[in-house]
Amino acid sequence: MSLMSPLDLSNLGTTVGSTTGAGGNTTNDPQAMQDRFLKLLVAQINNQDPLNPMDNAQMTTQMAQINTVSGIQQLNQTLKGMADQMASSQAMQGTTLIGKDALIEGDTLAFTGSTGKGAFTLDGAATSVKVDIIGKNGETLQTLDLGAREAGQHGFEWPAGSVDPNQVAKFSVRASNGSTPVTDTELQRVRIASVGLSNGAMSIQLSNGRSLGYDQVRGFM
């Protein structure tokens, strides 16, 4: 009679995961592991050394092993389901962004007809904020005086009037708090055409054909 040593279940999940069942489907679910464990346990009991039988502590340890392996598999399945649900929920929420403007770093005005739109962020409060509209030749076409602004994100609009939008190169923000300059970041406004999922993360398709990750957008307007 060949005697079996106590079960080693450390690789049971891997063993079961590599077993192919009927129809070519991989059997890696917790129930399959439990079935395999019980078969091995019964075989061990039937072939154990009568002079050195398996004690209750050994059996308890082995039962704890299978419960741990099974629990990890069930936890992984639960987490995967939660991740899938969160991704779907994020995609549905993202549809509310369609038609809004995404704010990305840039100093180009977005025109709707003859009205140019831009935005910026201020690192601190400013008593004076001015926006220079710069032409193709580097000349200042017009300066907008926006007055005082708090720290944070701000948008603005510029009626171009008789100025051809094609002759506008960019805009530049000048902010100060008294005589102290305030750091700013120019932001370009681009209309959101659609949203989707890419590798489980939300992606945003802009009207200019560019695709961005959600974390690359500085804000929405």
N, C-alpha and C positions, 0 to 999 in steps of 0.2 A: 504494500500500500504506500503511495506517495503522499507525504504530508504537506499541507499548505501552510505557508507563513502568514502572519496577520496581513490583512489587506492594506495596500498603500494606495490611497485615493488622491494623492497629490496631482496626478495627471489624468484623473478620471474624466474631467471636462474635455480635455484634448482628445482623449481616446474616443469618447462618445461623439465628439464633434467631427471626427474623421470617419465615422461609420456611415455607410450609405445604406439606406433602407430601400423598400420596394418602390419601384418607379424612379429610382435614381435620386430621390430626395435626401438631403443630408439630415441626419437625426442628431440634433444638438439641443433639444429642449430638455427642461428639468425632468419631465416624466421619464424620458428615455434613460437619463442618468440614474434615476432612482431604480428603474427596472434592472439595469445592468448591475447596480450595486447589490440589490437583493439576490440576484443569481450568483454573484461572486460570494456573498456572505453565506448563502445556503451551501454552496460547494465547499467553502472553508470549514463550516461546522461539520459537514459529513465526512471530511477528510482530515480533521484535526487529530493531533497526537493525543490518544487517550490518557497518556501519562502526564501530559502538559496541556490540558484543555484551555480554551480561551476563557478568560475570566470576564466578569461583568464590566470591569473598567475598560478592557480592550473593546468590548462591543459598544460601550457608551461612546468611546473616543471615535470609533469608526462611524457610528450614527451621526455624531457631531460633524465629522468630515463631510459626509454626503449632504447634510443639511446646509453646511457652509457653501459647498459648490453649487447646490441647487439654488440657494438664496442669492448668490452672486449672479447667476444666470437670469433669475427673475428680476433682480434689480436692474441689470443691464437692459432687459426688454422694457421695463417700466420707464427708465431714463430715455431710451430711444423714442418711445411713444410720446413722452413729454416734449422732447426736442422737436419731433415732427409737428406736434400740435402748436408749439410756440412759433415755428417757422411759418406755418399756415396762417396763424393769427397775425403775425407781423406782415405777411404779404397782403392780407385783407385790409389791415390798417393803412398800409402803404398806398392803397388805391385812392385814399382821401387826399393824397398829395398831388395827384394828377391835375394839371392846370395851374398849379402854384409855381412860384419862382424859387428855384434852388439858388442858394448863395454860395459861390465858390470864389476862391482867391483870384482876383483879376481886376483890371482897371478899364475894361471896355464897357461902354454904355449899351444897354439893350433898348432898341427903339420899337415903340408901338406907334406907327404913323410918324408924326413929327415930334413925339415926346420921348426923350431919353430917360432911362431909369438906371439907377445904380444904388449901391449901399456901401456901408463901411462900419467898422467897429472901432470904438475908442477904449483904450486901456484905462483911462481915467476921465473924470469930469472935465469939461472944457467950457470956458467962458466965451470962446469964439471958434466957430467952425466955418470954413470957407471951402468951396469946391470949385476948382478951376477946370473948365472944359477946354481941352487942348486939341488944336487942329492938326492936320496931316503934316504941316510944315513946322510944327513945334510952337505955333503961336497960341496965345490964350484967346479963345473965341468969346468967352464970357465967364464971369465969376459969380457963383451963387453964395450969398451970405445967409447961412442957416442959423446964425446966432449961437446961443448957449445950448449945449447938449450934455446929458448925463453919460456916464460910462456905459458901454454896451453897444448893441447893434442898432443901426439907424438906416433908413432908406430915404431916397430923395428922387424927385422928378424934375426934369429940365425941359421946358417947352422950347424947341429949337427955333420955332418961328420960320424965318426966311433962310436959316442956315441949312445947307444940304447935309443930312446925316452921313452921307458917304465921305464928307470932308472932316468928320470928327474922328480923331485918333484914340483918345482916351480921356479919363478924368483924373484929377489929383486932389487929395484932401489935405488941407492945412488946418491943424487944430492946436489951440493953445489955451492954457489956463493962466490968464494974466500975461506975464512975459515968459512963462515956462511952456515949451512945446509939449504936446500930448501925443503919445504914440498912437498911430491909427493903422488900420489895414483896409485897403480898398477891396470891395467885393463885387463880383459880377453877378448879375441876375439873369438866369437862364430858365426858360419855361420847362417844366417837367412833362414829358410826353407819355411816359409809361413807367411802371415799376415791375419788378420780377424778383425771382430768387436765383442766386448763383452760388452753388456749393453750400446751400443752407443759409446764406446771408442775403439780405435785401440788396438789390442793385437798382439804380435809377438811370433811366434813359432820358437824356435831355433832347430838346427840340433841335439842337445843333448837331445831333448825331453822336454826341459823346456819352459814354456810359461810365457811371461812378458807383463806388460802394457807398452805402449809407453813411459810413463814418468819415467819408471825404467831404461831405457837405457841411458847411459852416452854419447853415440856418435856412429858414424858409420864409417867404413873404407872399 
